[in-house]
Amino acid sequence: MQIIHASYSDLSGGAARAAYRIHRCLLQAEIDSRMQVLSKSSDDSTVRGNSSKIGRITTEIRTGIGLLAKKTIKSCDPVRYSAGVLPSNWVKSFHASDADVINLHWVGAETLSISEIGQIRKPIVWTFHDMWAFCGAEHYTNDGFNTRWREGYRADNRPQGESGFDLNRWTWERKQRNWKYPFHIVCPSNWLADCVRNSALMADYPVSVIPNPLDLNRFRPIEKTLARQLLNLPQQRSLILFGALGGTKDSRKGIDLLLQAISFLETEQSKNIEIEIVIFGQSPPLQVPKLGFPLRYIGHLADDISLALLYSAADVFVAPSRQDNLPNTIVEAIACGTPTVAFKIGGMPDLIEHRVSGYLAQPYEAEDLATGIQWVLQQQKESKSLSLAARRHAEYMFDPVRVAQQYVTVYKEAMNIQQK
C-alpha cells in the first residue's frame, strides 16, 4: 500500500505538523508513505517540496495571490479565507504515481484548487484540520455568526455585516459543482465529525474519527525541577503556561479571555499561591499587559525537546480558545503530564477529562476559566493524580501504532469503495 499525503507544509503550523506526524507514524508501521508539500521546512527525504529560494518565492507569490481574495469581501469575522483557484501540477503527478490513496490535509493558501481536487481519480482520504472543506472560503465559522455551512450558501442567508463580493457562496458553489465523488473524511475530533455530518455539503460523506498521533517518547513527563533548571524558570512559583502561534494576535485563540481570567485570579489572590505566567509561540508585544503577576515570554520554540521541557516545567496549561479542533499544544501538554484548562468547546472534551486530567470551563466564562486554573494549581500542590491521568489519556489517544492501524483501515475502505 502506497500513500501520498498532500499538504501546504510539513512543519509550518499546527495542521502541517499534525499531517507530518501522521505520515511518520505510517512509515514506522512500514507503510509506503510519502508527502507532497508546497512549503517544505524539514530535511526529510520522504517529503517532496521545493525548498529552494525560487521555490520559496513561488510559494509566497501563490499565498499572496490567495490572500487577495479576502480583499473582495468585507466581514467582521476575522478568520482566514482560501478561495482555491490557482492550479498546480500535483494531480498529474498523483495519477502518474503508484499511490493507492491520496491523503489530503490542509490545502489552503492556494496549495490545490477546488477543481483539481475534483479531478483526482485515485481514492481520496481527507484529514480535516479545520472547517474549510464544507464551508465557503472560511477556514472556521460559528453558528453565532454564520449558519450557511449548515443550510447551504444562498443569496438570502448572508450574515449581517458582510458585504462586497460573496466570496464564500462562490467558493461553496464551486465545491458543490466540482466534488462529485465522496471522499472518505477523517476528523481528529468528534466535534469536527459532527460538523461534517450536519453540513449541507458533506452530510452524506463517510466520516471516521482518528486522533492525531504523537511521539510519546519525545513528549513525555520530565522531572519538574530539572525542566525548570534547564529553562531558567523559577522553582518556587506555580507556572501557568499559554501558547499558540500568533497566540496573542489571533482572537480565536482567546488571549482576551485568558487576561480576564487572570484578573479574577488576581482578585482572589489564588489562595496565596505564588503565580507566574509563561507565554510561548509569541514574541513580547510592544506593550506588555499589566496582570498583577509576573509575565514571561519564551518566544518560538522550534524543537520538540524544548517544548517537552516547557510543558513539564508548567503546573497547568491554559487553552482559552473560542473555537478549535484538536490543538497540538494540548495534545503535547497532556502527553507531558501537564493538566490543561480549556473551555468545553470543539475537540476539548476529547482531550480533557473534566476534574480527572484537567478542567473544562463553561464556554467563554472567564470566571469559570479562573476557577479551573485555581483548582488545578491547588490539586497540583496536593498530589500528582491530574498529571498521571493526563499522561494515561495521552498514551491511549495518541499512540502512533494505534493511529496507524486506524488509518490503514480507512485506506482499505476507501480503496474498496473506489473499486465498486
C-alpha positions, 0 to 999 in steps of 0.5 A: 500500500502506497500513500501520498499525503498532500499538504501546504507544509510539513512543519509550518503550523499546527495542521502541517505538523499534525499531517507530518506526524501522521505520515511518520507514524505510517512509515514506522508501521512500514507503510509506503508513505510519502508527502507532497508539500508546497512549503517544505521546512524539514530535511526529510527525504520522504517529503517532496517540496521545493525548498529552494529560494525560487521555490520559496518565492513561488510559494509566497507569490501563490499565498499572496495571490490567495490572500487577495481574495479576502480583499473582495469581501468585507466581514467582521469575522476575522478568520482566514479565507482560501478561495482555491483557484490557482492550479498546480501540477500535483494531480498529474503527478498523483495519477502518474504515481503508484499511490493507492490513496491520496491523503489530503490535509490542509490545502489552503493558501492556494496549495490545490484548487477546488477543481483539481481536487475534483479531478483526482481519480485515485481514492481520496482520504481527507484529514480535516484540520479545520472547517474549510472543506464544507464551508465557503472560503472560511477556514472556521465559522460559528453558528453565532455568526454564520449558519450557511455551512449548515443550510447551504450558501444562498443569496438570502442567508448572508450574515449581517455585516458582510458585504462586497463580493460573496466570496464564500457562496462562490467558493461553496458553489464551486465545491458543490459543482466540482466534488462529485465523488465522496471522499472518505473524511477523517476528523481528529475530533468528534466535534469536527465529525459532527460538523461534517455530518450536519453540513449541507455539503458533506452530510452524506460523506463517510466520516471516521474519527482518528486522533492525531498521533504523537511521539510519546517518547519525545513528549513525555513527563520530565522531572519538574525541577530539572525542566525548570533548571534547564529553562531558567524558570523559577522553582518556587512559583506555580507556572501557568503556561499559554501558547499558540502561534500568533497566540496573542494576535489571533482572537480565536485563540482567546488571549482576551479571555485568558487576561480576564481570567487572570484578573479574577485570579488576581482578585482572589489572590489564588489562595496565596499561591505564588503565580507566574505566567509563561507565554510561548509561540509569541514574541513580547508585544510592544506593550506588555499587559499589566496582570498583577503577576509576573509575565514571561515570554519564551518566544518560538520554540522550534524543537520538540525537546524544548517544548517537552521541557516547557510543558513539564516545567508548567503546573497547568496549561491554559487553552482559552480558545473560542473555537478549535479542533484538536490543538497540538499544544494540548495534545503535547501538554497532556502527553507531558503530564501537564493538566490543561484548562480549556473551555468545553468547546470543539475537540476539548472534551476529547482531550480533557477529562473534566476534574480527572486530567484537567478542567473544562470551563463553561464556554467563554466564562472567564470566571469559570476559566479562573476557577479551573486554573485555581483548582488545578494549581491547588490539586497540583500542590496536593498530589500528582493524580491530574498529571498521571491521568493526563499522561494515561489519556495521552498514551491511549489517544495518541499512540502512533501504532494505534493511529496507524492501524486506524488509518490503514483501515480507512485506506482499505475502505476507501480503496474498496469503495473506489473499486465498486 
